[in-house]
Amino acid sequence: MATVKILDNPGQMNWDYDEEADVLYISVGDPVQALGVDIGEGLILRYDEPKNEVVGITILGVRSRLMHELEAPKK
């Protein structure tokens, strides 16, 4: 099995939130073109194939998830 670097060299984190789509994009360093790998539950890892490393993550439905959790009855 090949080794995949995950935040091997964490640099500055950059983020952008698309309010209309309710999507949060987080990148390590400047955003680069990368392969999106859907890992489930609205999470997409951004994978740079030539460097064999994860370079970011996309989170779908950030606001709706937060509102759902805030409105859920406390146990």
PDB file of N, CA, C, O and CB in Angstrom:
ATOM      1  N   MET A   1       0.848  -1.182   0.000  1.00  0.00           N
ATOM      2  CA  MET A   1       0.000   0.000   0.000  1.00  0.00           C
ATOM      3  C   MET A   1       0.888   1.238   0.000  1.00  0.00           C
ATOM      4  O   MET A   1       1.846   1.324   0.768  1.00  0.00           O
ATOM      5  CB  MET A   1      -0.962   0.002   1.223  1.00  0.00           C
ATOM      6  N   ALA A   2       0.567   2.185  -0.858  1.00  0.00           N
ATOM      7  CA  ALA A   2       1.355   3.409  -0.971  1.00  0.00           C
ATOM      8  C   ALA A   2       1.117   4.313   0.230  1.00  0.00           C
ATOM      9  O   ALA A   2       0.032   4.331   0.811  1.00  0.00           O
ATOM     10  CB  ALA A   2       1.015   4.150  -2.268  1.00  0.00           C
ATOM     11  N   THR A   3       2.129   5.044   0.579  1.00  0.00           N
ATOM     12  CA  THR A   3       2.017   6.007   1.665  1.00  0.00           C
ATOM     13  C   THR A   3       1.475   7.319   1.124  1.00  0.00           C
ATOM     14  O   THR A   3       1.923   7.801   0.084  1.00  0.00           O
ATOM     15  CB  THR A   3       3.380   6.223   2.355  1.00  0.00           C
ATOM     16  N   VAL A   4       0.516   7.893   1.828  1.00  0.00           N
ATOM     17  CA  VAL A   4      -0.066   9.186   1.472  1.00  0.00           C
ATOM     18  C   VAL A   4       0.294  10.157   2.571  1.00  0.00           C
ATOM     19  O   VAL A   4       0.076   9.883   3.751  1.00  0.00           O
ATOM     20  CB  VAL A   4      -1.621   9.098   1.277  1.00  0.00           C
ATOM     21  N   LYS A   5       0.852  11.306   2.180  1.00  0.00           N
ATOM     22  CA  LYS A   5       1.194  12.332   3.162  1.00  0.00           C
ATOM     23  C   LYS A   5      -0.073  13.101   3.538  1.00  0.00           C
ATOM     24  O   LYS A   5      -0.805  13.580   2.671  1.00  0.00           O
ATOM     25  CB  LYS A   5       2.287  13.299   2.605  1.00  0.00           C
ATOM     26  N   ILE A   6      -0.316  13.209   4.827  1.00  0.00           N
ATOM     27  CA  ILE A   6      -1.455  13.981   5.323  1.00  0.00           C
ATOM     28  C   ILE A   6      -0.905  15.034   6.269  1.00  0.00           C
ATOM     29  O   ILE A   6      -0.495  14.732   7.389  1.00  0.00           O
ATOM     30  CB  ILE A   6      -2.521  13.064   6.039  1.00  0.00           C
ATOM     31  N   LEU A   7      -0.905  16.275   5.799  1.00  0.00           N
ATOM     32  CA  LEU A   7      -0.371  17.396   6.571  1.00  0.00           C
ATOM     33  C   LEU A   7       1.052  17.106   7.043  1.00  0.00           C
ATOM     34  O   LEU A   7       1.423  17.394   8.180  1.00  0.00           O
ATOM     35  CB  LEU A   7      -1.276  17.697   7.775  1.00  0.00           C
ATOM     36  N   ASP A   8       1.840  16.524   6.129  1.00  0.00           N
ATOM     37  CA  ASP A   8       3.233  16.219   6.424  1.00  0.00           C
ATOM     38  C   ASP A   8       4.025  17.495   6.703  1.00  0.00           C
ATOM     39  O   ASP A   8       4.899  17.521   7.569  1.00  0.00           O
ATOM     40  CB  ASP A   8       3.864  15.447   5.264  1.00  0.00           C
ATOM     41  N   ASN A   9       3.712  18.525   5.974  1.00  0.00           N
ATOM     42  CA  ASN A   9       4.388  19.804   6.136  1.00  0.00           C
ATOM     43  C   ASN A   9       3.326  20.896   6.225  1.00  0.00           C
ATOM     44  O   ASN A   9       3.142  21.663   5.279  1.00  0.00           O
ATOM     45  CB  ASN A   9       5.383  20.076   4.958  1.00  0.00           C
ATOM     46  N   PRO A  10       2.616  20.972   7.371  1.00  0.00           N
ATOM     47  CA  PRO A  10       1.515  21.929   7.450  1.00  0.00           C
ATOM     48  C   PRO A  10       2.009  23.368   7.359  1.00  0.00           C
ATOM     49  O   PRO A  10       2.812  23.830   8.170  1.00  0.00           O
ATOM     50  CB  PRO A  10       0.739  21.731   8.744  1.00  0.00           C
ATOM     51  N   GLY A  11       1.513  24.038   6.369  1.00  0.00           N
ATOM     52  CA  GLY A  11       1.821  25.452   6.206  1.00  0.00           C
ATOM     53  C   GLY A  11       0.638  26.269   6.652  1.00  0.00           C
ATOM     54  O   GLY A  11      -0.168  25.833   7.474  1.00  0.00           O
ATOM     55  N   GLN A  12       0.546  27.431   6.112  1.00  0.00           N
ATOM     56  CA  GLN A  12      -0.583  28.302   6.444  1.00  0.00           C
ATOM     57  C   GLN A  12      -1.866  27.700   5.890  1.00  0.00           C
ATOM     58  O   GLN A  12      -1.901  27.220   4.757  1.00  0.00           O
ATOM     59  CB  GLN A  12      -0.365  29.734   5.883  1.00  0.00           C
ATOM     60  N   MET A  13      -2.909  27.728   6.692  1.00  0.00           N
ATOM     61  CA  MET A  13      -4.213  27.228   6.261  1.00  0.00           C
ATOM     62  C   MET A  13      -4.994  28.391   5.652  1.00  0.00           C
ATOM     63  O   MET A  13      -5.041  29.487   6.212  1.00  0.00           O
ATOM     64  CB  MET A  13      -5.002  26.582   7.457  1.00  0.00           C
ATOM     65  N   ASN A  14      -5.596  28.137   4.513  1.00  0.00           N
ATOM     66  CA  ASN A  14      -6.462  29.103   3.852  1.00  0.00           C
ATOM     67  C   ASN A  14      -7.859  28.513   3.780  1.00  0.00           C
ATOM     68  O   ASN A  14      -8.030  27.299   3.669  1.00  0.00           O
ATOM     69  CB  ASN A  14      -5.932  29.469   2.433  1.00  0.00           C
ATOM     70  N   TRP A  15      -8.858  29.386   3.843  1.00  0.00           N
ATOM     71  CA  TRP A  15     -10.224  28.899   3.756  1.00  0.00           C
ATOM     72  C   TRP A  15     -11.088  29.888   3.006  1.00  0.00           C
ATOM     73  O   TRP A  15     -10.776  31.075   2.914  1.00  0.00           O
ATOM     74  CB  TRP A  15     -10.796  28.640   5.146  1.00  0.00           C
ATOM     75  N   ASP A  16     -12.183  29.371   2.473  1.00  0.00           N
ATOM     76  CA  ASP A  16     -13.160  30.187   1.771  1.00  0.00           C
ATOM     77  C   ASP A  16     -14.519  29.547   2.005  1.00  0.00           C
ATOM     78  O   ASP A  16     -14.669  28.332   1.878  1.00  0.00           O
ATOM     79  CB  ASP A  16     -12.830  30.308   0.236  1.00  0.00           C
ATOM     80  N   TYR A  17     -15.497  30.354   2.344  1.00  0.00           N
ATOM     81  CA  TYR A  17     -16.849  29.844   2.576  1.00  0.00           C
ATOM     82  C   TYR A  17     -17.771  30.379   1.503  1.00  0.00           C
ATOM     83  O   TYR A  17     -17.863  31.592   1.314  1.00  0.00           O
ATOM     84  CB  TYR A  17     -17.366  30.235   3.983  1.00  0.00           C
ATOM     85  N   ASP A  18     -18.457  29.492   0.796  1.00  0.00           N
ATOM     86  CA  ASP A  18     -19.444  29.855  -0.208  1.00  0.00           C
ATOM     87  C   ASP A  18     -20.807  29.809   0.471  1.00  0.00           C
ATOM     88  O   ASP A  18     -21.388  28.740   0.658  1.00  0.00           O
ATOM     89  CB  ASP A  18     -19.384  28.898  -1.461  1.00  0.00           C
ATOM     90  N   GLU A  19     -21.305  30.986   0.837  1.00  0.00           N
ATOM     91  CA  GLU A  19     -22.552  31.070   1.600  1.00  0.00           C
ATOM     92  C   GLU A  19     -23.740  30.535   0.813  1.00  0.00           C
ATOM     93  O   GLU A  19     -24.595  29.850   1.374  1.00  0.00           O
ATOM     94  CB  GLU A  19     -22.817  32.507   2.012  1.00  0.00           C
ATOM     95  N   GLU A  20     -23.802  30.839  -0.474  1.00  0.00           N
ATOM     96  CA  GLU A  20     -24.932  30.401  -1.286  1.00  0.00           C
ATOM     97  C   GLU A  20     -24.985  28.870  -1.373  1.00  0.00           C
ATOM     98  O   GLU A  20     -26.063  28.281  -1.287  1.00  0.00           O
ATOM     99  CB  GLU A  20     -24.843  31.012  -2.695  1.00  0.00           C
ATOM    100  N   ALA A  21     -23.835  28.235  -1.542  1.00  0.00           N
ATOM    101  CA  ALA A  21     -23.785  26.772  -1.656  1.00  0.00           C
ATOM    102  C   ALA A  21     -23.639  26.094  -0.296  1.00  0.00           C
ATOM    103  O   ALA A  21     -23.805  24.878  -0.196  1.00  0.00           O
ATOM    104  CB  ALA A  21     -22.632  26.357  -2.562  1.00  0.00           C
ATOM    105  N   ASP A  22     -23.329  26.862   0.755  1.00  0.00           N
ATOM    106  CA  ASP A  22     -23.102  26.332   2.106  1.00  0.00           C
ATOM    107  C   ASP A  22     -21.973  25.303   2.098  1.00  0.00           C
ATOM    108  O   ASP A  22     -22.121  24.174   2.565  1.00  0.00           O
ATOM    109  CB  ASP A  22     -24.397  25.697   2.665  1.00  0.00           C
ATOM    110  N   VAL A  23     -20.831  25.743   1.545  1.00  0.00           N
ATOM    111  CA  VAL A  23     -19.662  24.875   1.420  1.00  0.00           C
ATOM    112  C   VAL A  23     -18.432  25.603   1.953  1.00  0.00           C
ATOM    113  O   VAL A  23     -18.196  26.766   1.627  1.00  0.00           O
ATOM    114  CB  VAL A  23     -19.445  24.443  -0.057  1.00  0.00           C
ATOM    115  N   LEU A  24     -17.651  24.902   2.778  1.00  0.00           N
ATOM    116  CA  LEU A  24     -16.406  25.435   3.326  1.00  0.00           C
ATOM    117  C   LEU A  24     -15.241  24.719   2.668  1.00  0.00           C
ATOM    118  O   LEU A  24     -15.163  23.491   2.676  1.00  0.00           O
ATOM    119  CB  LEU A  24     -16.354  25.276   4.874  1.00  0.00           C
ATOM    120  N   TYR A  25     -14.323  25.513   2.092  1.00  0.00           N
ATOM    121  CA  TYR A  25     -13.127  24.983   1.452  1.00  0.00           C
ATOM    122  C   TYR A  25     -11.930  25.320   2.331  1.00  0.00           C
ATOM    123  O   TYR A  25     -11.721  26.488   2.657  1.00  0.00           O
ATOM    124  CB  TYR A  25     -12.949  25.559   0.010  1.00  0.00           C
ATOM    125  N   ILE A  26     -11.148  24.334   2.717  1.00  0.00           N
ATOM    126  CA  ILE A  26      -9.951  24.552   3.530  1.00  0.00           C
ATOM    127  C   ILE A  26      -8.767  23.985   2.763  1.00  0.00           C
ATOM    128  O   ILE A  26      -8.803  22.841   2.312  1.00  0.00           O
ATOM    129  CB  ILE A  26     -10.082  23.885   4.952  1.00  0.00           C
ATOM    130  N   SER A  27      -7.703  24.797   2.614  1.00  0.00           N
ATOM    131  CA  SER A  27      -6.506  24.374   1.894  1.00  0.00           C
ATOM    132  C   SER A  27      -5.277  24.567   2.760  1.00  0.00           C
ATOM    133  O   SER A  27      -5.205  25.500   3.560  1.00  0.00           O
ATOM    134  CB  SER A  27      -6.359  25.150   0.578  1.00  0.00           C
ATOM    135  N   VAL A  28      -4.313  23.676   2.593  1.00  0.00           N
ATOM    136  CA  VAL A  28      -3.011  23.843   3.225  1.00  0.00           C
ATOM    137  C   VAL A  28      -2.181  24.635   2.230  1.00  0.00           C
ATOM    138  O   VAL A  28      -1.898  24.156   1.132  1.00  0.00           O
ATOM    139  CB  VAL A  28      -2.332  22.449   3.602  1.00  0.00           C
ATOM    140  N   GLY A  29      -1.787  25.852   2.612  1.00  0.00           N
ATOM    141  CA  GLY A  29      -1.107  26.733   1.671  1.00  0.00           C
ATOM    142  C   GLY A  29      -2.103  27.278   0.664  1.00  0.00           C
ATOM    143  O   GLY A  29      -3.311  27.254   0.900  1.00  0.00           O
ATOM    144  N   ASP A  30      -1.600  27.766  -0.452  1.00  0.00           N
ATOM    145  CA  ASP A  30      -2.474  28.288  -1.493  1.00  0.00           C
ATOM    146  C   ASP A  30      -3.233  27.136  -2.141  1.00  0.00           C
ATOM    147  O   ASP A  30      -2.671  26.059  -2.340  1.00  0.00           O
ATOM    148  CB  ASP A  30      -1.664  29.077  -2.552  1.00  0.00           C
ATOM    149  N   PRO A  31      -4.515  27.354  -2.473  1.00  0.00           N
ATOM    150  CA  PRO A  31      -5.283  26.296  -3.120  1.00  0.00           C
ATOM    151  C   PRO A  31      -4.616  25.882  -4.436  1.00  0.00           C
ATOM    152  O   PRO A  31      -4.142  26.726  -5.196  1.00  0.00           O
ATOM    153  CB  PRO A  31      -6.734  26.758  -3.371  1.00  0.00           C
ATOM    154  N   VAL A  32      -4.589  24.583  -4.687  1.00  0.00           N
ATOM    155  CA  VAL A  32      -4.033  24.048  -5.933  1.00  0.00           C
ATOM    156  C   VAL A  32      -5.054  23.096  -6.542  1.00  0.00           C
ATOM    157  O   VAL A  32      -5.934  22.581  -5.853  1.00  0.00           O
ATOM    158  CB  VAL A  32      -2.664  23.320  -5.684  1.00  0.00           C
ATOM    159  N   GLN A  33      -4.922  22.873  -7.843  1.00  0.00           N
ATOM    160  CA  GLN A  33      -5.800  21.917  -8.499  1.00  0.00           C
ATOM    161  C   GLN A  33      -5.491  20.537  -7.929  1.00  0.00           C
ATOM    162  O   GLN A  33      -4.329  20.141  -7.835  1.00  0.00           O
ATOM    163  CB  GLN A  33      -5.621  21.947 -10.059  1.00  0.00           C
ATOM    164  N   ALA A  34      -6.539  19.810  -7.549  1.00  0.00           N
ATOM    165  CA  ALA A  34      -6.345  18.514  -6.917  1.00  0.00           C
ATOM    166  C   ALA A  34      -7.551  17.621  -7.191  1.00  0.00           C
ATOM    167  O   ALA A  34      -8.620  18.088  -7.583  1.00  0.00           O
ATOM    168  CB  ALA A  34      -6.118  18.674  -5.400  1.00  0.00           C
ATOM    169  N   LEU A  35      -7.352  16.359  -6.979  1.00  0.00           N
ATOM    170  CA  LEU A  35      -8.411  15.378  -7.127  1.00  0.00           C
ATOM    171  C   LEU A  35      -9.280  15.403  -5.885  1.00  0.00           C
ATOM    172  O   LEU A  35      -8.758  15.405  -4.770  1.00  0.00           O
ATOM    173  CB  LEU A  35      -7.836  13.966  -7.371  1.00  0.00           C
ATOM    174  N   GLY A  36     -10.598  15.421  -6.054  1.00  0.00           N
ATOM    175  CA  GLY A  36     -11.512  15.371  -4.918  1.00  0.00           C
ATOM    176  C   GLY A  36     -11.888  13.923  -4.625  1.00  0.00           C
ATOM    177  O   GLY A  36     -12.372  13.211  -5.505  1.00  0.00           O
ATOM    178  N   VAL A  37     -11.665  13.489  -3.382  1.00  0.00           N
ATOM    179  CA  VAL A  37     -11.996  12.125  -2.978  1.00  0.00           C
ATOM    180  C   VAL A  37     -13.095  12.192  -1.924  1.00  0.00           C
ATOM    181  O   VAL A  37     -12.865  12.645  -0.803  1.00  0.00           O
ATOM    182  CB  VAL A  37     -10.736  11.368  -2.433  1.00  0.00           C
ATOM    183  N   ASP A  38     -14.285  11.739  -2.292  1.00  0.00           N
ATOM    184  CA  ASP A  38     -15.433  11.769  -1.389  1.00  0.00           C
ATOM    185  C   ASP A  38     -15.243  10.701  -0.318  1.00  0.00           C
ATOM    186  O   ASP A  38     -15.220   9.509  -0.623  1.00  0.00           O
ATOM    187  CB  ASP A  38     -16.768  11.547  -2.166  1.00  0.00           C
ATOM    188  N   ILE A  39     -15.106  11.129   0.938  1.00  0.00           N
ATOM    189  CA  ILE A  39     -14.914  10.170   2.029  1.00  0.00           C
ATOM    190  C   ILE A  39     -16.196  10.003   2.843  1.00  0.00           C
ATOM    191  O   ILE A  39     -16.179   9.391   3.911  1.00  0.00           O
ATOM    192  CB  ILE A  39     -13.762  10.623   2.943  1.00  0.00           C
ATOM    193  N   GLY A  40     -17.291  10.538   2.349  1.00  0.00           N
ATOM    194  CA  GLY A  40     -18.591  10.340   2.980  1.00  0.00           C
ATOM    195  C   GLY A  40     -18.983  11.458   3.926  1.00  0.00           C
ATOM    196  O   GLY A  40     -18.156  12.261   4.358  1.00  0.00           O
ATOM    197  N   GLU A  41     -20.262  11.485   4.232  1.00  0.00           N
ATOM    198  CA  GLU A  41     -20.854  12.439   5.155  1.00  0.00           C
ATOM    199  C   GLU A  41     -20.540  13.894   4.813  1.00  0.00           C
ATOM    200  O   GLU A  41     -20.340  14.720   5.703  1.00  0.00           O
ATOM    201  CB  GLU A  41     -20.388  12.144   6.541  1.00  0.00           C
ATOM    202  N   GLY A  42     -20.499  14.198   3.510  1.00  0.00           N
ATOM    203  CA  GLY A  42     -20.287  15.573   3.074  1.00  0.00           C
ATOM    204  C   GLY A  42     -18.860  16.061   3.172  1.00  0.00           C
ATOM    205  O   GLY A  42     -18.620  17.269   3.160  1.00  0.00           O
ATOM    206  N   LEU A  43     -17.901  15.146   3.269  1.00  0.00           N
ATOM    207  CA  LEU A  43     -16.483  15.510   3.351  1.00  0.00           C
ATOM    208  C   LEU A  43     -15.756  15.049   2.099  1.00  0.00           C
ATOM    209  O   LEU A  43     -15.870  13.893   1.691  1.00  0.00           O
ATOM    210  CB  LEU A  43     -15.826  14.897   4.611  1.00  0.00           C
ATOM    211  N   ILE A  44     -15.011  15.962   1.494  1.00  0.00           N
ATOM    212  CA  ILE A  44     -14.247  15.646   0.296  1.00  0.00           C
ATOM    213  C   ILE A  44     -12.796  16.040   0.538  1.00  0.00           C
ATOM    214  O   ILE A  44     -12.488  17.213   0.750  1.00  0.00           O
ATOM    215  CB  ILE A  44     -14.828  16.374  -0.959  1.00  0.00           C
ATOM    216  N   LEU A  45     -11.905  15.046   0.506  1.00  0.00           N
ATOM    217  CA  LEU A  45     -10.480  15.334   0.650  1.00  0.00           C
ATOM    218  C   LEU A  45      -9.940  15.802  -0.685  1.00  0.00           C
ATOM    219  O   LEU A  45     -10.306  15.265  -1.730  1.00  0.00           O
ATOM    220  CB  LEU A  45      -9.700  14.091   1.155  1.00  0.00           C
ATOM    221  N   ARG A  46      -9.072  16.803  -0.656  1.00  0.00           N
ATOM    222  CA  ARG A  46      -8.413  17.315  -1.862  1.00  0.00           C
ATOM    223  C   ARG A  46      -7.021  16.693  -1.907  1.00  0.00           C
ATOM    224  O   ARG A  46      -6.200  16.920  -1.018  1.00  0.00           O
ATOM    225  CB  ARG A  46      -8.341  18.903  -1.867  1.00  0.00           C
ATOM    226  N   TYR A  47      -6.766  15.913  -2.945  1.00  0.00           N
ATOM    227  CA  TYR A  47      -5.561  15.097  -3.040  1.00  0.00           C
ATOM    228  C   TYR A  47      -4.729  15.498  -4.245  1.00  0.00           C
ATOM    229  O   TYR A  47      -5.215  15.470  -5.376  1.00  0.00           O
ATOM    230  CB  TYR A  47      -5.922  13.616  -3.121  1.00  0.00           C
ATOM    231  N   ASP A  48      -3.470  15.875  -4.010  1.00  0.00           N
ATOM    232  CA  ASP A  48      -2.526  16.228  -5.069  1.00  0.00           C
ATOM    233  C   ASP A  48      -1.816  14.944  -5.491  1.00  0.00           C
ATOM    234  O   ASP A  48      -0.928  14.461  -4.788  1.00  0.00           O
ATOM    235  CB  ASP A  48      -1.495  17.328  -4.589  1.00  0.00           C
ATOM    236  N   GLU A  49      -2.210  14.392  -6.644  1.00  0.00           N
ATOM    237  CA  GLU A  49      -1.665  13.108  -7.088  1.00  0.00           C
ATOM    238  C   GLU A  49      -0.153  13.134  -7.325  1.00  0.00           C
ATOM    239  O   GLU A  49       0.541  12.231  -6.859  1.00  0.00           O
ATOM    240  CB  GLU A  49      -2.356  12.680  -8.351  1.00  0.00           C
ATOM    241  N   PRO A  50       0.385  14.138  -8.034  1.00  0.00           N
ATOM    242  CA  PRO A  50       1.840  14.128  -8.261  1.00  0.00           C
ATOM    243  C   PRO A  50       2.659  14.161  -6.962  1.00  0.00           C
ATOM    244  O   PRO A  50       3.723  13.547  -6.889  1.00  0.00           O
ATOM    245  CB  PRO A  50       2.226  15.313  -9.125  1.00  0.00           C
ATOM    246  N   LYS A  51       2.175  14.865  -5.954  1.00  0.00           N
ATOM    247  CA  LYS A  51       2.905  14.959  -4.684  1.00  0.00           C
ATOM    248  C   LYS A  51       2.494  13.869  -3.696  1.00  0.00           C
ATOM    249  O   LYS A  51       3.129  13.693  -2.657  1.00  0.00           O
ATOM    250  CB  LYS A  51       2.680  16.326  -4.057  1.00  0.00           C
ATOM    251  N   ASN A  52       1.421  13.133  -4.031  1.00  0.00           N
ATOM    252  CA  ASN A  52       0.934  12.055  -3.167  1.00  0.00           C
ATOM    253  C   ASN A  52       0.601  12.557  -1.767  1.00  0.00           C
ATOM    254  O   ASN A  52       0.985  11.959  -0.762  1.00  0.00           O
ATOM    255  CB  ASN A  52       1.970  10.942  -3.083  1.00  0.00           C
ATOM    256  N   GLU A  53      -0.138  13.695  -1.731  1.00  0.00           N
ATOM    257  CA  GLU A  53      -0.479  14.258  -0.427  1.00  0.00           C
ATOM    258  C   GLU A  53      -1.838  14.944  -0.429  1.00  0.00           C
ATOM    259  O   GLU A  53      -2.307  15.441  -1.452  1.00  0.00           O
ATOM    260  CB  GLU A  53       0.582  15.238   0.005  1.00  0.00           C
ATOM    261  N   VAL A  54      -2.452  14.956   0.745  1.00  0.00           N
ATOM    262  CA  VAL A  54      -3.704  15.683   0.945  1.00  0.00           C
ATOM    263  C   VAL A  54      -3.367  17.163   1.074  1.00  0.00           C
ATOM    264  O   VAL A  54      -2.501  17.548   1.860  1.00  0.00           O
ATOM    265  CB  VAL A  54      -4.478  15.162   2.212  1.00  0.00           C
ATOM    266  N   VAL A  55      -4.064  17.989   0.290  1.00  0.00           N
ATOM    267  CA  VAL A  55      -3.779  19.419   0.297  1.00  0.00           C
ATOM    268  C   VAL A  55      -4.966  20.255   0.773  1.00  0.00           C
ATOM    269  O   VAL A  55      -4.891  21.484   0.802  1.00  0.00           O
ATOM    270  CB  VAL A  55      -3.370  19.863  -1.085  1.00  0.00           C
ATOM    271  N   GLY A  56      -6.057  19.590   1.146  1.00  0.00           N
ATOM    272  CA  GLY A  56      -7.199  20.342   1.646  1.00  0.00           C
ATOM    273  C   GLY A  56      -8.402  19.450   1.867  1.00  0.00           C
ATOM    274  O   GLY A  56      -8.361  18.238   1.654  1.00  0.00           O
ATOM    275  N   ILE A  57      -9.471  20.088   2.299  1.00  0.00           N
ATOM    276  CA  ILE A  57     -10.728  19.384   2.539  1.00  0.00           C
ATOM    277  C   ILE A  57     -11.880  20.328   2.213  1.00  0.00           C
ATOM    278  O   ILE A  57     -11.796  21.535   2.440  1.00  0.00           O
ATOM    279  CB  ILE A  57     -10.820  18.872   4.015  1.00  0.00           C
ATOM    280  N   THR A  58     -12.938  19.765   1.687  1.00  0.00           N
ATOM    281  CA  THR A  58     -14.157  20.511   1.394  1.00  0.00           C
ATOM    282  C   THR A  58     -15.249  19.933   2.277  1.00  0.00           C
ATOM    283  O   THR A  58     -15.415  18.716   2.353  1.00  0.00           O
ATOM    284  CB  THR A  58     -14.543  20.433  -0.133  1.00  0.00           C
ATOM    285  N   ILE A  59     -15.999  20.810   2.950  1.00  0.00           N
ATOM    286  CA  ILE A  59     -17.069  20.375   3.837  1.00  0.00           C
ATOM    287  C   ILE A  59     -18.386  20.925   3.298  1.00  0.00           C
ATOM    288  O   ILE A  59     -18.584  22.137   3.215  1.00  0.00           O
ATOM    289  CB  ILE A  59     -16.817  20.848   5.309  1.00  0.00           C
ATOM    290  N   LEU A  60     -19.271  20.020   2.939  1.00  0.00           N
ATOM    291  CA  LEU A  60     -20.576  20.397   2.391  1.00  0.00           C
ATOM    292  C   LEU A  60     -21.587  20.598   3.516  1.00  0.00           C
ATOM    293  O   LEU A  60     -21.575  19.865   4.505  1.00  0.00           O
ATOM    294  CB  LEU A  60     -21.082  19.323   1.402  1.00  0.00           C
ATOM    295  N   GLY A  61     -22.457  21.587   3.366  1.00  0.00           N
ATOM    296  CA  GLY A  61     -23.556  21.799   4.305  1.00  0.00           C
ATOM    297  C   GLY A  61     -23.133  22.259   5.686  1.00  0.00           C
ATOM    298  O   GLY A  61     -23.719  21.829   6.680  1.00  0.00           O
ATOM    299  N   VAL A  62     -22.136  23.118   5.773  1.00  0.00           N
ATOM    300  CA  VAL A  62     -21.612  23.555   7.074  1.00  0.00           C
ATOM    301  C   VAL A  62     -22.686  24.239   7.919  1.00  0.00           C
ATOM    302  O   VAL A  62     -22.896  23.864   9.073  1.00  0.00           O
ATOM    303  CB  VAL A  62     -20.430  24.506   6.874  1.00  0.00           C
ATOM    304  N   ARG A  63     -23.354  25.221   7.365  1.00  0.00           N
ATOM    305  CA  ARG A  63     -24.362  25.965   8.130  1.00  0.00           C
ATOM    306  C   ARG A  63     -25.531  25.059   8.516  1.00  0.00           C
ATOM    307  O   ARG A  63     -25.984  25.078   9.660  1.00  0.00           O
ATOM    308  CB  ARG A  63     -24.874  27.171   7.318  1.00  0.00           C
ATOM    309  N   SER A  64     -26.011  24.277   7.572  1.00  0.00           N
ATOM    310  CA  SER A  64     -27.152  23.421   7.876  1.00  0.00           C
ATOM    311  C   SER A  64     -26.795  22.376   8.933  1.00  0.00           C
ATOM    312  O   SER A  64     -27.638  22.046   9.768  1.00  0.00           O
ATOM    313  CB  SER A  64     -27.650  22.733   6.604  1.00  0.00           C
ATOM    314  N   ARG A  65     -25.583  21.853   8.919  1.00  0.00           N
ATOM    315  CA  ARG A  65     -25.151  20.904   9.959  1.00  0.00           C
ATOM    316  C   ARG A  65     -25.106  21.587  11.326  1.00  0.00           C
ATOM    317  O   ARG A  65     -25.575  21.036  12.322  1.00  0.00           O
ATOM    318  CB  ARG A  65     -23.758  20.313   9.613  1.00  0.00           C
ATOM    319  N   LEU A  66     -24.538  22.790  11.360  1.00  0.00           N
ATOM    320  CA  LEU A  66     -24.431  23.526  12.614  1.00  0.00           C
ATOM    321  C   LEU A  66     -25.819  23.828  13.172  1.00  0.00           C
ATOM    322  O   LEU A  66     -26.073  23.610  14.357  1.00  0.00           O
ATOM    323  CB  LEU A  66     -23.639  24.831  12.411  1.00  0.00           C
ATOM    324  N   MET A  67     -26.715  24.328  12.325  1.00  0.00           N
ATOM    325  CA  MET A  67     -28.054  24.667  12.789  1.00  0.00           C
ATOM    326  C   MET A  67     -28.776  23.411  13.283  1.00  0.00           C
ATOM    327  O   MET A  67     -29.489  23.462  14.285  1.00  0.00           O
ATOM    328  CB  MET A  67     -28.861  25.348  11.663  1.00  0.00           C
ATOM    329  N   HIS A  68     -28.601  22.302  12.597  1.00  0.00           N
ATOM    330  CA  HIS A  68     -29.236  21.049  13.031  1.00  0.00           C
ATOM    331  C   HIS A  68     -28.750  20.652  14.430  1.00  0.00           C
ATOM    332  O   HIS A  68     -29.550  20.257  15.279  1.00  0.00           O
ATOM    333  CB  HIS A  68     -28.940  19.911  12.020  1.00  0.00           C
ATOM    334  N   GLU A  69     -27.439  20.757  14.665  1.00  0.00           N
ATOM    335  CA  GLU A  69     -26.880  20.388  15.970  1.00  0.00           C
ATOM    336  C   GLU A  69     -27.311  21.367  17.071  1.00  0.00           C
ATOM    337  O   GLU A  69     -27.573  20.956  18.201  1.00  0.00           O
ATOM    338  CB  GLU A  69     -25.347  20.335  15.890  1.00  0.00           C
ATOM    339  N   LEU A  70     -27.383  22.643  16.741  1.00  0.00           N
ATOM    340  CA  LEU A  70     -27.789  23.638  17.749  1.00  0.00           C
ATOM    341  C   LEU A  70     -29.259  23.488  18.122  1.00  0.00           C
ATOM    342  O   LEU A  70     -29.646  23.766  19.257  1.00  0.00           O
ATOM    343  CB  LEU A  70     -27.529  25.059  17.232  1.00  0.00           C
ATOM    344  N   GLU A  71     -30.076  23.049  17.167  1.00  0.00           N
ATOM    345  CA  GLU A  71     -31.505  22.905  17.418  1.00  0.00           C
ATOM    346  C   GLU A  71     -31.873  21.545  18.003  1.00  0.00           C
ATOM    347  O   GLU A  71     -32.991  21.360  18.485  1.00  0.00           O
ATOM    348  CB  GLU A  71     -32.266  23.125  16.144  1.00  0.00           C
ATOM    349  N   ALA A  72     -30.949  20.602  17.964  1.00  0.00           N
ATOM    350  CA  ALA A  72     -31.235  19.244  18.481  1.00  0.00           C
ATOM    351  C   ALA A  72     -31.404  19.295  19.989  1.00  0.00           C
ATOM    352  O   ALA A  72     -30.695  20.027  20.679  1.00  0.00           O
ATOM    353  CB  ALA A  72     -30.098  18.244  18.102  1.00  0.00           C
ATOM    354  N   PRO A  73     -32.351  18.509  20.497  1.00  0.00           N
ATOM    355  CA  PRO A  73     -32.525  18.467  21.965  1.00  0.00           C
ATOM    356  C   PRO A  73     -31.268  17.932  22.649  1.00  0.00           C
ATOM    357  O   PRO A  73     -30.641  16.982  22.180  1.00  0.00           O
ATOM    358  CB  PRO A  73     -33.744  17.587  22.344  1.00  0.00           C
ATOM    359  N   LYS A  74     -30.927  18.549  23.739  1.00  0.00           N
ATOM    360  CA  LYS A  74     -29.742  18.133  24.506  1.00  0.00           C
ATOM    361  C   LYS A  74     -30.067  16.875  25.310  1.00  0.00           C
ATOM    362  O   LYS A  74     -31.142  16.749  25.897  1.00  0.00           O
ATOM    363  CB  LYS A  74     -29.260  19.278  25.456  1.00  0.00           C
ATOM    364  N   LYS A  75     -29.120  15.961  25.318  1.00  0.00           N
ATOM    365  CA  LYS A  75     -29.321  14.704  26.066  1.00  0.00           C
ATOM    366  C   LYS A  75     -28.816  14.838  27.483  1.00  0.00           C
ATOM    367  O   LYS A  75     -28.900  13.887  28.260  1.00  0.00           O
ATOM    368  CB  LYS A  75     -28.611  13.533  25.372  1.00  0.00           C
TER     369      LYS A  75
END
